[in-house]
Amino acid sequence: MTLGQSPSAPGSVPGLHVATIAHRRRIWDAYLEFDDDPHRPDLYRARLRFDAADSGKFAEDPIRTTVIIIEQSYEDAVTKARSFDDRQLQGLLRSVLPDEKQ
């Protein structure tokens, strides 16, 4: 990432809100967080962070995907993140949530 980019490394800034979804009877906000890669400063790499609206339980341990968005510009990365529909976001959230206790 270069100086002009909008970073949001995990734990540093809140991230860019991209969607609000419902999953497991809860409301979740999805945020885009950028990840700096010193080996590829020309690419915008980002992950999604999910925060429960009634958080408290996940506040100390954020729910994040791995880097899943890699684009040539900040705008392209944001467009890609906002292109996910609710079903896709729910699948991504489900893949990073801890298993439900039986």
N, C-alpha and C positions, 0 to 999 in steps of 0.2 A: 504494500500500500504506500502511496505517496503522501506528501504533506497535505495535498488538497482533498484527500478522500475523507469520508465520514466514518471513522472507525467506531466500533462498539464491541470491543473485545469482551469475552466473558468476565463479568464482575466489574467492569469499568463504568459503562454508561447504560442507561435503560434499554437502548435498542429502538428500532423503528417498529411501531405497531403495524401489523399487516392484516390481522383478522381476529374475529371473535367467533368461537365455536362452542357447541355443547357436546359433552362426552361424559359418560358415567354419571349422569344427573348433576353435572357441574358445568359452569361456564368457564371457558379458558380463553385467555388472550394469547395470541401468537405474535412474537417479536422477532425481527431480523437482527442478528448480531454478526458483525464482520470480524473476520479472523485474519490477522496480518501474517503473510508468508514472505519472509525475507528472501527466499529463493525465487519467488515469482511476484515481484512488486507490481507487475503490470496487470495482474488479475485481481478481481474482487471476489473473495471467497467468503461465504456466509453460512450460518447455521440458523435454525429456528429455536427459540426458547419459548416454552409454554408456561404461563403463570395462571394458576387457578384464581378466579375472581374472589373466592372466599379463602384465599391462601392463609397461611399460618403454618400449615403442615409442610408445605414445600418451600417456604420462604428461605430457609437456610440452604437448601439443596435444590437449585433450579433444575428443571426438566429441560434438557437440550438434546437436539439431534447432533450428529457429527456434521462436518461441513458437507452440505448437499447442493449448494449453489455456487457455481464458479462461472463468472461472466467477465466480459471485457470492460464493462463500465458499471459504475454505481447504479445508474438508472436501469440498466439491463438486469442487474441483480434484484433490485426492488420490483421491477415488472415481473420477473420470474416468481418471486416469493408471493406476490399478490395474485398470480395466476392459479395458484393451488385452490381447488374448490374445497368445500367443507369435508367431503368424503376423504379426499387425499390428506388433508390436515389431520383428520381424526385418525387415519392410519399411521401417520407419522407420530402423532402423540401416543397412540397405543403402543407403538414399537419402542418408545423410550420410557414409558411408565413402568414402575415395578409391578410385578404380578400381583393380582388381587389374592387375598388370603381366602382359602376355601372354607 
